[in-house]
Amino acid sequence: MNPFAAERITPLNRFPINPDADFVLYWMIAFRRAKWNFSLQRAVDWACELGKPLLIFEALSCDYPWASERLHSFILEGMKNNGSDFESAPVSYFPFVEKTRGQGKGLIRELAARSCVVITDDYPCFFLPQMIRAIGKTVPVAMEAIDSNGLLPLPVADRVFSTAYSFRRYLQHQLPVFLSRFPKENPLRGVTLPKLQEFPAEIAKKWPRADTIINNLPDSLRRLPVDHKVAPVETRGGAQSAGKKLSDFLDANLHRYHVDCNHPDKNATSRLSPYLHFGHLSVHEVFSKLCKVERWSIEDLSDRASGKREGWWGMSPGAEAFLDQLVTWRELGFNMCSKRDDYDRFESLPDWAVATLGDHQSDARPHLYSPQQFESAKTHDPLWNAAQRQLLRQGYIHNYLRMLWGKKILEWTGSPREALNIMIDLNNKYALDGRGPNSYTGIFWVVGRYDRPFGPKREIFGSLRYMSSESTLKKLKTAEYMRCFHQD
């Protein structure tokens, strides 16, 4: 087995391997890709060791929270890419999509009963951790969850970090050893495995493959029981689209990222977050390709872990600014979600934030809007409305404006708890990158997570950092953005 396993593997039960079963099963639930995938690599290793076929099972239910045409479409486009990638590989790929709620119940257990060992993805957010723990207790063979989330394996950190600075400093101490332990770019290249001669007929009859649904987008979406009011957006899902988006960013925007990323009109952000969220793109691939552009090697790392944003990587200013988002802030959110079950609740906020919000909960609000008014972008503030319309139309809010978007919801809502609920619901319903650690980082930063107290205290905000649309409009280039997302 490969050396990554010790840091990234979590046994989900104590059942033994069954070497006499039909195949090794990889249940793909979070790292939905054929390359740069530790989970797939682990499954390939087991199949090679046991001399068994490898079955890759990727499923899509229809009753997950906020299920919609928008999210389904993005995932299904990724499944189509995976079908193409696995077609010529020495594996069997089984895509399944529920046509009715609950149709997939029992399928994973039926597959596991025929498996030598079950491999799945260790993703610390949404309903996935509870799902794999429950399944792990009921399958009759060994089941392992593999962490392919970030550069730092999730179990390495022994605590929850409260600031980006403290986590960045920790990363600078810990990361160097893991920068030489990346997944294989293509874990199936050069591998010879026996083919699965016949898929179990009783399973195929009860749970048919989803080829018709996948190959007939977008028409097939209309017949699935999901929210049809949240429509697909222009951004396409899948590893192929992810690779193009990454190449475009590295070619056109990396060199100016540190200067222009906060300006909506400059379009300098990477827009990679949906692909990272759905597992169509690996952070290891992003980092590897960035290093090639930068002509960087591990010898360029600074030997001083100062916790500063600049200088440690030994790369260009644009690359260092981007890596602070890709590695520090992204993995900070994963750290929280992997260590605390209440990451999405008000009680997870720092004590000072809970106290100051409580002290100012009864302060008069200059405006009060209902959830429906927020959702339809019907406030008095043109900049806020533009940000909400971008979310509605594109499934995305520009990074800087997302912070302002949240601050204003807090200011225009009757209580901090209600504001959090509105932010979570709108983001998770419409954002392609919602329902993940980074979304919760952004939303909870609005109310004090990873931040510090500011003075003097203000009405409603207390010691929380304050932001205004007026100062944002003065500081950022937004004219084209405002024209693009004007009122319909």
C-alpha positions in Angstrom: 0.0 0.0 0.0 1.0 3.6 -0.6 2.4 5.7 2.3 -0.5 8.2 2.3 -2.8 5.6 4.0 -1.5 6.2 7.6 -2.5 9.8 7.6 -5.6 9.7 5.5 -7.4 6.4 6.2 -10.3 6.0 8.7 -11.7 2.5 9.3 -15.5 2.7 9.6 -15.9 -0.7 11.2 -14.0 -3.8 12.4 -15.1 -6.3 9.9 -12.4 -8.2 7.9 -11.5 -8.0 4.3 -13.4 -10.7 2.3 -10.9 -12.0 -0.3 -13.5 -14.4 -1.8 -16.0 -11.7 -2.7 -16.7 -10.5 -6.3 -15.0 -7.1 -6.4 -13.5 -4.1 -4.6 -16.1 -1.3 -4.3 -15.3 2.4 -4.4 -18.4 4.4 -3.3 -17.6 7.8 -4.8 -19.6 10.5 -2.8 -17.3 13.6 -2.5 -14.2 13.3 -4.7 -16.1 12.8 -7.9 -13.1 12.5 -10.3 -10.9 10.0 -12.0 -7.5 11.7 -11.2 -5.6 13.1 -8.2 -7.9 11.1 -5.9 -6.5 9.3 -2.8 -9.8 7.4 -2.5 -9.6 6.0 -6.0 -5.9 5.2 -5.5 -6.6 3.3 -2.3 -9.4 1.3 -4.1 -7.0 0.5 -6.9 -4.4 -0.6 -4.5 -6.8 -3.0 -2.8 -8.0 -4.4 -6.1 -4.4 -5.0 -7.2 -3.5 -6.7 -4.0 -6.6 -8.9 -4.0 -6.5 -9.5 -7.7 -10.2 -8.5 -8.0 -12.2 -6.3 -10.3 -12.8 -2.7 -9.2 -16.4 -1.4 -9.3 -16.8 2.4 -9.0 -20.3 3.4 -7.8 -21.3 7.0 -8.0 -24.9 7.9 -7.0 -27.1 10.9 -6.8 -30.1 11.0 -4.5 -33.0 13.4 -5.0 -33.9 14.2 -1.4 -30.7 15.9 -0.1 -31.3 19.3 1.4 -31.7 22.0 -1.2 -31.8 19.5 -4.1 -32.5 21.4 -7.3 -32.0 21.4 -11.1 -29.0 23.7 -10.6 -27.1 21.3 -8.2 -28.3 18.2 -10.0 -27.2 19.5 -13.4 -23.7 20.3 -12.1 -23.2 16.9 -10.5 -24.7 15.0 -13.5 -22.3 16.8 -15.9 -19.5 15.5 -13.7 -20.9 12.0 -13.9 -20.9 12.2 -17.6 -17.2 13.2 -17.6 -16.5 10.3 -15.2 -18.2 7.8 -17.5 -16.0 8.9 -20.3 -12.8 8.8 -18.2 -13.6 5.3 -16.9 -14.8 3.9 -20.2 -11.3 2.8 -21.3 -10.0 2.1 -17.8 -9.7 -1.4 -16.3 -12.7 -0.7 -14.0 -16.5 -0.9 -14.1 -18.4 2.3 -13.5 -21.9 2.2 -12.1 -23.7 5.6 -12.1 -27.1 5.7 -10.4 -29.6 8.6 -10.1 -32.8 8.4 -8.1 -35.9 9.0 -10.1 -38.1 8.9 -7.0 -37.3 9.7 -3.4 -35.9 6.7 -1.5 -35.4 4.6 -4.7 -31.7 4.1 -3.8 -32.4 2.8 -0.3 -30.5 -0.5 0.2 -28.4 -0.3 -2.9 -25.1 0.4 -1.2 -25.7 -2.5 1.2 -26.4 -4.9 -1.7 -23.2 -3.8 -3.4 -21.2 -4.0 -0.2 -22.5 -7.6 0.4 -20.7 -8.6 -2.8 -17.5 -6.7 -2.0 -14.1 -7.6 -0.7 -13.7 -4.2 0.9 -15.6 -0.9 0.5 -13.7 2.4 0.0 -15.5 5.8 0.3 -14.7 9.5 0.6 -14.1 11.2 4.0 -15.8 14.5 3.6 -16.4 16.4 6.9 -19.6 18.4 6.1 -23.2 18.3 5.1 -25.0 15.0 5.6 -22.1 12.9 4.4 -20.3 12.1 7.7 -23.4 10.8 9.3 -24.3 8.8 6.2 -21.0 6.9 5.9 -20.8 6.3 9.7 -24.3 4.7 9.6 -23.5 2.6 6.5 -20.2 1.5 8.0 -22.0 -0.1 10.9 -24.2 -2.2 8.6 -22.1 -3.4 5.8 -20.7 -6.9 6.3 -17.1 -6.2 5.2 -14.3 -3.8 6.0 -15.1 -0.2 5.0 -12.6 2.7 4.9 -13.1 6.4 4.5 -10.2 8.2 2.7 -9.3 11.9 3.1 -8.5 13.6 -0.2 -9.7 17.0 0.9 -6.6 19.1 1.2 -2.8 19.3 1.4 -2.9 18.7 5.1 -4.6 15.4 6.2 -7.5 16.3 8.4 -6.5 14.1 11.4 -3.0 15.8 11.7 -4.3 18.9 13.4 -5.2 18.1 17.0 -7.4 21.1 17.7 -9.7 23.7 16.2 -7.9 26.9 15.1 -9.6 30.2 16.0 -7.8 32.4 13.5 -6.3 32.2 10.1 -3.0 33.5 11.5 -2.6 30.6 14.0 -3.6 28.0 11.4 -1.3 29.5 8.8 1.6 29.3 11.2 0.7 25.7 12.0 0.5 24.8 8.3 3.9 26.3 7.8 5.3 23.9 10.4 3.4 20.9 9.2 2.9 21.1 5.4 6.4 20.5 4.1 6.4 16.8 4.8 3.0 16.4 3.0 4.0 18.3 -0.1 5.9 15.2 -1.2 3.0 12.9 -0.6 0.5 13.7 -3.3 -1.9 11.3 -4.9 -1.0 9.9 -8.3 -2.2 12.0 -11.1 -3.9 9.0 -12.7 -4.1 6.0 -10.3 -5.3 3.7 -13.1 -2.5 4.4 -15.6 -0.5 1.2 -16.2 -2.7 -0.9 -13.9 -4.0 -4.3 -15.0 -7.1 -5.5 -13.2 -9.6 -8.3 -14.0 -12.8 -7.0 -15.5 -16.1 -7.6 -13.8 -17.6 -10.2 -16.1 -21.2 -9.7 -15.2 -23.0 -7.1 -13.1 -25.5 -8.6 -10.6 -28.7 -8.9 -12.6 -31.0 -8.4 -9.6 -29.3 -5.2 -8.7 -29.3 -3.9 -12.3 -33.0 -4.6 -12.6 -34.0 -2.9 -9.3 -31.5 0.0 -9.6 -30.8 0.6 -13.3 -27.8 2.6 -14.6 -28.4 6.3 -15.1 -27.0 6.6 -18.6 -30.3 7.9 -20.1 -30.6 10.6 -17.5 -27.0 11.6 -17.8 -26.9 11.7 -21.6 -30.2 13.6 -22.0 -29.5 16.8 -20.1 -31.2 19.2 -19.5 -34.4 17.5 -20.5 -34.1 14.6 -18.1 -33.9 17.1 -15.1 -37.5 18.1 -15.6 -38.7 14.6 -14.7 -36.7 14.3 -11.4 -38.3 15.3 -8.1 -36.1 18.3 -7.3 -36.6 22.0 -7.0 -37.3 23.2 -10.6 -37.4 26.9 -9.7 -33.6 26.9 -9.0 -32.5 26.5 -12.6 -29.1 25.4 -13.9 -26.6 28.2 -14.6 -24.1 28.8 -17.4 -21.2 27.2 -15.4 -20.9 23.6 -16.4 -19.8 20.9 -14.0 -17.2 18.1 -14.5 -13.5 17.5 -14.6 -13.2 18.8 -18.1 -14.7 22.2 -17.4 -12.7 22.3 -14.1 -9.5 21.8 -16.0 -10.3 24.6 -18.5 -11.2 27.0 -15.7 -7.9 26.2 -13.9 -5.9 26.7 -17.1 -7.6 30.0 -17.9 -7.0 31.3 -14.4 -3.3 30.3 -14.4 -2.8 31.9 -17.8 -4.7 35.1 -17.4 -5.3 36.0 -13.8 -2.7 34.5 -11.5 -0.2 37.2 -12.1 -2.7 39.9 -11.0 -4.6 38.1 -8.4 -3.1 39.9 -5.5 -4.0 43.3 -7.0 -7.4 42.7 -8.7 -9.1 39.8 -6.9 -11.2 42.1 -4.7 -12.5 44.3 -7.6 -15.7 42.8 -9.1 -15.1 44.5 -12.4 -11.6 43.0 -12.8 -12.8 39.3 -12.9 -9.5 38.1 -11.4 -10.9 35.4 -9.1 -10.4 31.8 -10.0 -14.0 30.6 -9.9 -12.7 27.1 -9.0 -14.7 26.7 -5.8 -17.7 24.8 -7.3 -15.3 22.3 -8.8 -13.4 21.9 -5.6 -16.6 21.6 -3.6 -18.1 18.8 -5.8 -14.8 17.0 -6.1 -14.4 17.5 -9.9 -11.1 19.2 -9.1 -8.4 18.3 -6.6 -6.5 20.9 -4.6 -3.4 18.7 -5.3 -3.9 19.2 -9.0 -4.3 23.0 -8.6 -1.2 23.2 -6.5 0.9 21.0 -8.8 -0.1 23.0 -11.9 0.5 26.3 -10.1 4.0 25.1 -9.2 4.8 24.4 -12.8 3.7 27.9 -13.8 5.8 29.3 -11.0 8.7 27.0 -11.7 8.7 26.3 -8.0 10.2 23.4 -6.0 10.0 22.5 -2.3 13.5 23.9 -1.8 12.0 27.4 -2.3 10.0 27.2 1.0 11.1 29.5 3.7 12.5 27.8 6.8 10.8 30.3 9.1 7.1 29.6 10.1 6.1 33.2 10.9 2.4 32.9 10.1 2.6 35.7 7.6 0.6 35.7 4.4 3.5 36.6 2.2 7.0 35.1 1.8 6.7 31.6 3.1 6.0 29.8 -0.2 8.7 31.7 -2.1 6.4 32.3 -5.0 5.2 35.4 -6.9 2.8 37.8 -5.0 -0.2 36.6 -7.1 0.5 33.0 -6.4 1.1 33.6 -2.6 -2.2 35.5 -2.4 -4.1 32.7 -4.2 -2.5 30.0 -2.0 -3.6 31.8 1.1 -7.2 31.3 -0.1 -6.7 27.8 -1.6 -4.7 26.4 1.4 -5.0 28.6 4.5 -8.6 29.7 4.4 -10.0 26.6 2.6 -8.4 24.1 4.9 -9.2 26.3 8.0 -12.9 25.6 7.2 -12.2 21.9 6.8 -10.5 21.9 10.2 -13.6 23.4 11.9 -16.0 21.0 10.2 -13.9 17.9 10.9 -13.6 18.7 14.7 -16.9 20.2 15.6 -20.4 18.9 14.9 -21.9 22.3 15.6 -20.0 24.1 12.9 -23.2 25.3 11.3 -24.9 26.6 14.5 -24.8 29.9 16.3 -23.3 28.3 19.4 -20.1 27.5 17.6 -19.2 31.3 17.5 -16.4 32.7 19.7 -17.6 33.7 23.2 -16.8 37.4 22.5 -19.0 37.3 19.3 -21.9 35.6 21.1 -21.7 38.2 23.9 -21.6 41.3 21.7 -24.4 40.0 19.5 -26.5 39.3 22.6 -25.8 42.8 24.0 -27.0 44.4 20.8 -29.8 42.0 19.8 -32.5 44.5 20.8 -31.0 47.5 18.9 -33.3 49.2 16.4 -32.7 48.1 12.8 -32.6 50.8 10.1 -34.4 48.3 7.8 -36.1 45.0 8.3 -36.6 42.6 5.4 -38.4 39.2 5.2 -36.6 36.1 3.9 -38.6 36.4 0.7 -37.5 40.0 0.2 -33.9 39.1 0.6 -34.3 36.1 -1.8 -35.8 38.2 -4.5 -33.3 41.1 -4.1 -35.9 43.6 -3.0 -33.9 45.8 -0.6 -33.2 49.5 -0.8 -29.5 48.9 -1.5 -28.5 48.6 -5.2 -25.1 47.0 -4.4 -26.6 44.4 -2.1 -29.3 43.6 -4.7 -26.7 43.2 -7.4 -24.8 40.7 -5.3 -28.0 38.7 -4.6 -28.9 38.8 -8.3 -25.5 37.4 -9.1 -26.2 34.5 -6.7 -29.6 33.9 -8.3 -28.3 34.0 -11.9 -24.8 32.6 -11.6 -24.8 30.5 -8.5 -22.0 32.6 -7.1 -21.3 35.9 -5.4 -18.0 37.7 -5.9 -15.7 36.9 -2.9 -15.5 40.4 -1.4 -19.1 41.2 -2.0 -20.2 38.0 -0.3 -18.8 39.4 3.0 -20.8 42.6 2.5 -23.9 40.6 1.5 -23.7 38.8 4.9 -23.1 41.9 7.0 -26.1 43.6 5.5 -28.4 40.6 6.2 -27.2 40.8 9.8 -28.0 44.5 9.9 -31.5 44.2 8.3 -32.7 41.2 10.2 -34.4 41.0 13.6 -31.9 38.8 15.3 -28.4 37.3 14.6 -29.8 33.7 14.7 -32.4 34.6 12.1 -29.7 36.3 10.0 -27.6 33.2 10.1 -30.5 31.0 9.0 -31.3 33.3 6.1 -27.6 33.4 4.9 -27.3 29.6 5.2 -30.5 29.0 3.3 -29.9 31.5 0.5 -26.3 30.4 0.0 -27.0 26.6 0.2 -30.0 26.9 -2.1 -28.4 28.9 -4.9 -24.6 28.8 -4.6 -22.8 26.0 -6.5 -20.2 26.0 -3.8 -22.7 26.0 -0.9 -23.2 23.3 1.7 -19.5 22.9 2.4 -16.8 24.0 4.8 -15.9 27.1 2.9 -19.4 28.4 2.7 -19.8 28.0 6.5 -16.4 29.8 6.9 -17.7 32.8 4.9 -21.1 32.9 6.5 -19.9 32.6 10.1 -17.0 35.1 9.5 -19.8 37.6 9.1 -20.7 37.1 12.8 -17.2 36.8 14.2 -15.7 33.4 13.4 -11.9 33.7 12.7 -12.2 37.4 13.4 -11.4 39.7 16.4 -13.3 42.4 18.3 -13.3 45.9 16.8 -13.9 49.3 18.5 -15.7 51.5 19.0 -18.8 49.4 19.4 -21.6 50.1 17.0 -25.4 49.6 17.1 -26.4 46.1 16.0 -22.8 45.0 15.4 -21.3 45.7 18.8 -17.7 44.7 18.5 -18.1 42.9 15.1 -16.3 44.2 12.1 -18.5 46.6 10.2 -18.9 47.0 6.4 -21.0 49.4 4.4 -22.1 49.5 0.8 -21.0 53.2 0.6 -17.4 52.5 1.6 -17.3 49.4 -0.6 -18.4 51.4 -3.7 -15.7 53.9 -3.0 -13.0 51.3 -2.5 -13.7 48.8 -5.3 -14.3 49.0 -9.0 -17.9 48.0 -9.4 -19.4 50.0 -12.3 -19.5 47.2 -14.8 -20.7 44.8 -12.0 -23.6 47.1 -11.2 -24.6 47.3 -14.8 -24.4 43.6 -15.3 -26.6 42.8 -12.3 -29.1 45.6 -12.5 -32.8 45.2 -11.9 -34.5 43.0 -14.5 
